[in-house]
Amino acid sequence: MVCGSFTCSKNSLCALNILYIMVSLLLIGIAAWGLGFGLISSLRVVGGVFGVGIFLFLIALIGLIGAIKHHQVLLFFYMIILFLVFVVQFSLSCACLAVNKEQQEHILEVGWNRSDTTRRDFEKSLNCCGFRSVDPNDTCKAACFIGKTCIPCLSKVQPYVGEVLRFVGGIGLFFSFTEILGVWLTHRYRNQKDPRANPSAFL
């Protein structure tokens, strides 16, 4: 049986959506694990990860049901939403790969100043105080603050930011190409006739 057949297209689309469901459950599990163990106390960060996981789960579920039932309406909306997700994710992945050192510091500083909870999490986990400099009059939950041996958090984070952005950008590019593959599979699958259906029926 050639790969262009109805059954092969259906199985490929089902497998792709099962992969998306597994990734979405992994995201939800990581957010719950980070919140449960106290690694992340910012509800905004946890809520964002939960939201992405649930959104991906719902989209994958729509695609999986549409693929199993060969449902034209579900497959159409799945294809449109997946293409929009591809455009956004591809753009963000390219942006992550193109960010220079000055832009990295600016992004970090904006995130640092936006949330006190995230700032405290950073200081406690990285054992540092302040962003660019240590203020002895400021409150800091890091262990090094007691002995006055803290260094700014930027100097600890900076060496890893570029690696993280390249990793995130690479993973994002990989999944964006799987999404465009899903769009192509869905488009082809929608236009194929089910061999078990009435041959004279139009899809």
C-alpha positions as CSV (number, residue, x, y, z in Angstrom):
1,M,0.0,0.0,0.0
2,V,1.5,3.3,-1.1
3,C,1.8,6.2,1.3
4,G,-0.6,8.4,-0.7
5,S,-3.5,6.1,0.2
6,F,-6.5,7.0,2.3
7,T,-5.4,4.7,5.2
8,C,-1.8,5.9,5.2
9,S,-2.9,9.6,5.3
10,K,-5.4,8.8,8.1
11,N,-2.8,6.9,10.2
12,S,-0.1,9.5,9.7
13,L,-2.5,12.3,10.8
14,C,-3.6,10.3,13.8
15,A,0.0,9.6,14.8
16,L,0.9,13.3,14.5
17,N,-2.0,14.4,16.7
18,I,-1.2,11.7,19.3
19,L,2.3,13.2,19.4
20,Y,0.8,16.6,20.0
21,I,-1.4,15.2,22.8
22,M,1.6,13.7,24.5
23,V,3.5,17.0,24.2
24,S,0.5,18.9,25.7
25,L,0.2,16.5,28.6
26,L,3.9,16.9,29.2
27,L,3.5,20.7,29.3
28,I,0.6,20.5,31.8
29,G,2.6,18.0,33.9
30,I,5.7,20.2,34.0
31,A,3.6,23.2,35.1
32,A,1.9,21.1,37.8
33,W,5.2,19.6,39.0
34,G,6.9,23.1,39.2
35,L,4.0,24.5,41.1
36,G,3.6,21.5,43.4
37,F,7.3,21.4,44.4
38,G,7.5,25.1,44.8
39,L,9.9,25.7,41.9
40,I,7.5,28.2,40.4
41,S,5.4,30.4,42.6
42,S,4.2,32.8,39.9
43,L,0.7,32.0,38.9
44,R,1.1,33.9,35.7
45,V,3.9,31.7,34.5
46,V,2.1,28.5,35.6
47,G,-1.1,29.7,34.0
48,G,0.7,30.5,30.7
49,V,2.2,27.0,30.5
50,F,-1.2,25.4,31.5
51,G,-2.9,27.5,28.8
52,V,-0.5,26.5,26.1
53,G,-0.8,22.8,27.1
54,I,-4.6,22.9,27.2
55,F,-4.8,24.8,23.8
56,L,-2.5,22.3,22.2
57,F,-4.4,19.4,23.7
58,L,-7.8,20.7,22.3
59,I,-6.3,21.4,18.9
60,A,-4.8,17.9,18.7
61,L,-8.1,16.4,20.0
62,I,-10.0,18.1,17.2
63,G,-7.5,16.9,14.6
64,L,-7.6,13.3,16.0
65,I,-11.4,13.1,16.0
66,G,-11.5,14.7,12.5
67,A,-9.0,12.2,11.2
68,I,-10.8,9.2,12.7
69,K,-14.2,10.2,11.5
70,H,-13.0,11.9,8.3
71,H,-15.1,14.9,9.4
72,Q,-14.8,17.6,6.8
73,V,-15.7,20.6,9.1
74,L,-13.4,19.6,11.9
75,L,-10.5,18.9,9.5
76,F,-11.1,22.3,7.9
77,F,-11.0,24.3,11.1
78,Y,-8.1,22.1,12.4
79,M,-6.1,22.9,9.2
80,I,-6.8,26.7,9.5
81,I,-5.9,26.9,13.2
82,L,-2.8,24.7,12.7
83,F,-1.6,27.0,9.9
84,L,-2.0,30.1,12.1
85,V,-0.1,28.4,14.9
86,F,2.6,27.5,12.4
87,V,3.0,31.2,11.3
88,V,3.2,32.4,14.9
89,Q,5.5,29.7,16.1
90,F,7.8,30.0,13.1
91,S,8.1,33.7,13.6
92,L,8.8,33.4,17.3
93,S,11.4,30.7,16.7
94,C,13.2,32.8,14.1
95,A,13.1,35.7,16.6
96,C,14.6,33.6,19.3
97,L,17.5,32.6,17.0
98,A,18.1,36.2,15.9
99,V,18.2,37.9,19.4
100,N,21.6,39.5,20.1
101,K,23.2,40.0,23.5
102,E,21.9,43.5,24.1
103,Q,18.3,42.4,23.2
104,Q,18.7,39.4,25.5
105,E,19.6,41.7,28.5
106,H,16.6,44.0,27.7
107,I,14.2,41.1,27.6
108,L,15.5,39.8,30.9
109,E,15.3,43.2,32.5
110,V,11.7,43.7,31.4
111,G,10.7,40.3,32.8
112,W,12.7,41.0,35.9
113,N,10.9,44.3,36.6
114,R,7.4,43.0,35.7
115,S,6.9,40.4,38.5
116,D,8.2,40.5,42.1
117,T,7.3,36.8,42.5
118,T,9.4,35.7,39.6
119,R,12.2,37.9,40.8
120,R,12.2,36.3,44.2
121,D,12.1,32.8,42.6
122,F,15.1,33.7,40.5
123,E,17.1,35.1,43.5
124,K,16.3,32.1,45.7
125,S,17.0,29.4,43.1
126,L,20.1,31.0,41.6
127,N,21.5,32.4,44.9
128,C,21.9,35.9,43.6
129,C,20.5,39.4,44.4
130,G,19.5,42.3,42.2
131,F,19.6,42.4,38.4
132,R,22.7,44.5,37.4
133,S,23.9,45.3,40.9
134,V,23.4,44.2,44.5
135,D,21.5,46.7,46.7
136,P,22.4,46.0,50.4
137,N,19.3,47.9,51.5
138,D,17.0,45.7,49.4
139,T,15.3,42.5,50.7
140,C,16.6,39.3,49.1
141,K,15.8,35.7,50.0
142,A,19.0,34.3,48.6
143,A,21.2,32.4,51.1
144,C,24.2,34.5,50.0
145,F,22.6,37.7,51.1
146,I,23.2,36.9,54.8
147,G,26.9,36.7,54.3
148,K,26.9,39.7,51.9
149,T,28.6,37.5,49.2
150,C,25.9,37.8,46.5
151,I,26.6,38.7,42.9
152,P,24.0,40.2,40.4
153,C,21.7,37.7,38.8
154,L,22.5,39.0,35.3
155,S,26.0,37.7,35.5
156,K,24.7,34.2,36.5
157,V,21.9,34.1,33.9
158,Q,23.7,35.7,30.9
159,P,25.9,32.8,29.9
160,Y,22.9,30.5,29.6
161,V,20.4,32.8,27.9
162,G,21.9,32.5,24.4
163,E,22.0,28.7,24.7
164,V,18.4,28.6,26.0
165,L,17.2,30.8,23.2
166,R,18.9,28.7,20.6
167,F,17.5,25.6,22.1
168,V,14.0,27.0,22.3
169,G,14.2,28.4,18.8
170,G,15.5,25.1,17.4
171,I,12.7,23.1,19.1
172,G,10.2,25.7,17.9
173,L,11.4,25.4,14.3
174,F,11.2,21.6,14.5
175,F,7.6,21.6,15.7
176,S,6.6,24.3,13.3
177,F,7.7,22.1,10.4
178,T,5.6,19.2,11.9
179,E,2.7,21.7,12.0
180,I,3.1,22.5,8.3
181,L,3.3,18.8,7.6
182,G,0.0,18.4,9.5
183,V,-1.6,21.1,7.4
184,W,-0.5,19.3,4.2
185,L,-1.6,15.9,5.5
186,T,-5.0,17.4,6.5
187,H,-5.5,19.1,3.1
188,R,-4.7,15.8,1.2
189,Y,-6.8,13.7,3.6
190,R,-9.8,15.9,3.2
191,N,-9.7,15.5,-0.6
192,Q,-9.4,11.7,-0.5
193,K,-12.5,9.4,-0.6
194,D,-13.0,6.8,2.0
195,P,-12.9,3.4,0.2
196,R,-15.5,2.0,2.6
197,A,-18.0,4.8,1.8
198,N,-20.4,4.8,-1.2
199,P,-18.2,5.3,-4.3
200,S,-20.8,7.7,-5.8
201,A,-20.9,10.0,-2.8
202,F,-19.0,13.3,-2.9
203,L,-16.9,14.3,0.1
